[in-house]
Amino acid sequence: MSKDTQIVETASGTWLRFPNNFKKFHCLVELPDQLSLNINTKSGCVHVHKKDCDDVFQYVGELYITANGNQLQCTVQAAPAKEEVMETPASGKQSDAS
């Protein structure tokens, strides 16, 4: 596998592959439909990851779950869209010769 990924154990004992910058919180759970939840029990933040075509779970957003009396509130924040940088031969250094 790629050097830029790592395998991480879930709460149920299965192993999932994540990018190297992934940091496991208190509880990692695999869900159906190629999703995983990385739960931070102190902050109430839940990072959501989706399996890509290379079987690596990529970050797709966060859930924040709070309680106010008998009401539950869930806030969702999607991951920012990735910008693809395309390199072209013209983007290299130009010579000073005129």
N, C-alpha and C positions, 0 to 999 in steps of 0.2 A: 504494500500500500504506500501511499504518498507520505513523504516525510513531514508534510505540513498538517497531518491529522493525528489524533490520539483516540484510543478507545477508553470508554468510561462505563463503569458499572451502574446499573439502575437499582432502584429499591427492591425490585423483584429478582435481581441477580443476573439479568441479561446484560450484554455488552453492546454499546452503540458507539459509532464513530462520529467524532466531532472535529472541527478545526482546532489547531493548537491553542488559539486564543480563548477557547471555551473554558469557563471556570464553573465547576459544579458547586451548587449551593447545598442546602440541607437535604433535599429530597429530589431525586431525578426519576421521573416516571415515563414509561413508554405508553403511548395511546395507539389505538387503531388508526388507520389511514395515514401512516408514516409520520406521526407527530410525536413530539416528546415535550414534557413540561419540566422545567428546572425551577424548583420552588424554594424561595428564600422565606423561611418561617419568621424571621425577625422583622422584615420590612413588608411582608405580604405581597411582594413582587413575584410574578411567575413569568419566566422567560419561555417563549414558545419557539420550538425548532421543528423544521420540516425536512424530511429526507430528500436529498437531491438525486440526480441521475447517477451519481458516483457512490450512492449509499452513505453519504456524509450528511449528518443533521446540521442544517444551516439555520441561523437565527432569523426569525420572521417577525417577531414583535413581543410585546409584554402585556401582561394583565396585572392590574392592581386591584386587589379585593379588600374592601373595608366594610365594617359594620357600624351602623349608626342606629342604636336602639334595636328595633325589630326589622330594620331595613338593611339590605345588603346593597353595596354599590360596587360595580365593576367598571373599571376604566381600561380601555384598550388603546395601545399605542403601537402602530405598525412600524416595522423597521424602515429607515429611509431607503429610497430606491438607490441602487448602486449605479454609479456612472461608469460607463466603459470608456477607457482611454484607448484610442486607436493610434498606433504609431505608423507614420508613413515615412518613406525615404526622405521626403522634403523636411521632416521635422529634425533632422540631424544638423550638425554644425555646418555653417557655410564658410567657405574659404574667404580670406581677405583679398584675394587676387581679383583685380578688376580688368 
